[in-house]
Amino acid sequence: YMHAEGFAAGELKHGPIALIEDGLPVIVVMPSPKNSVTLHSKLLSNIREIQARGAVTIVIAEEGDETVRPYADHLIEMPAVSTL
């Protein structure tokens, strides 16, 4: 069995990072860089830290977001939609 739980990106460094180990798949839902540059930048930092611990990153990002591609082991591109 594998533990699975969702965490807000801002909470990652307050405990959940300790659960990440070599080979663990981690799914990241990236915000659009057009709508939230600061949040997007912080999540890129989180992904780099996750990769440094050996996890496999599966990133769901907006189509055309090339900034995330180098940090995603697997990239799922979604079409851009308007912000709710």
C-alpha positions in Angstrom: 0.0 0.0 0.0 1.1 3.6 -0.6 -0.1 6.5 1.5 -1.9 9.2 -0.6 -3.0 12.6 0.7 -3.5 16.0 -0.8 -1.7 19.0 0.7 -1.8 22.7 -0.1 1.5 23.8 -1.6 2.3 26.2 1.2 2.1 23.4 3.7 4.7 21.2 2.1 7.6 22.5 4.1 5.8 22.2 7.4 5.9 18.4 7.6 4.7 16.6 4.5 8.1 17.0 2.9 9.4 14.4 5.3 7.1 11.8 3.7 8.8 12.2 0.3 11.2 9.4 -0.6 13.0 8.0 -3.6 10.5 6.9 -6.3 7.4 8.3 -4.6 5.0 9.7 -7.3 4.0 13.3 -6.5 1.2 15.0 -8.4 1.5 18.8 -8.7 -1.3 21.0 -10.0 0.4 24.2 -11.3 -1.5 27.6 -11.4 -1.3 29.6 -14.6 1.8 31.8 -14.6 -0.4 34.5 -16.2 -2.7 34.7 -13.2 -0.3 34.2 -10.3 3.4 34.7 -11.0 4.3 34.5 -7.3 2.4 31.3 -6.6 3.7 29.8 -9.8 7.3 30.6 -8.8 6.8 29.1 -5.3 5.5 25.9 -6.7 8.5 25.6 -9.1 10.6 25.8 -6.0 8.6 23.1 -4.3 8.9 20.8 -7.3 12.7 21.3 -7.3 12.8 20.3 -3.6 10.6 17.3 -4.3 12.8 16.1 -7.1 15.9 16.6 -4.9 14.4 14.0 -2.6 14.1 11.5 -5.4 10.3 11.7 -6.0 8.8 11.3 -9.5 7.0 14.5 -10.4 3.7 14.4 -12.3 2.8 18.0 -13.2 -0.5 19.2 -14.5 0.1 22.6 -16.1 -1.4 25.0 -18.5 -0.6 24.4 -22.2 2.5 26.4 -23.2 3.9 26.7 -19.7 7.5 25.9 -20.7 8.9 27.0 -17.3 7.7 23.8 -15.7 8.8 21.3 -18.3 12.4 20.9 -17.0 11.1 20.0 -13.5 8.3 17.6 -14.6 9.2 13.9 -15.0 5.7 13.6 -16.5 3.8 16.6 -17.8 0.1 16.8 -18.4 -0.8 19.9 -20.4 -4.3 21.3 -20.0 -5.9 24.0 -22.2 -6.0 27.5 -20.7 -9.3 28.5 -19.1 -10.5 31.7 -17.5 -10.1 32.2 -13.8 -13.2 31.5 -11.7 
